[in-house]
Amino acid sequence: MALQMSRPGQCIIAAGGMDNGGIGTDVSKISDAIKAANTGDGVVVLVDLGSAVMTADTALELLDEKGREKVRIADAPIVEGAISAVVEASLGSSLATVLATAEDARNLKKC
């Protein structure tokens, strides 16, 4: 769904799951995705569970200081946060604004 709402050329990379197809999060897979997604404007990483947060933190440690500089892990609901972040990023917003929009998704009114 997020890909359908993105602008052409916008980089969205799903890095969940293990290489063998199992569930979980792989540190090197996340680190590689961050490197591939970082075109200079920054990267917002969305995670679904606490263990994924720890794995994403570890993946950031694999990056050099410059690589970590513009990477943020969003404290956001995965679906609502992803959609909100993609739309905001497609508008050309800053990393800080995309992150804030993703995190504000937790406050969306649910009927």
ABEGO torsion letter per residue (X at the ends): XAAAABBBGBBBBBABEBAAGBBEBBAAAAAAAAAAABAGAEBBBBBABAAAAAAAAAAAAABBAAAAAABBBBBBBAAAAAAAAAAAAAAGBBAAAAAAAAAAAAABBBX
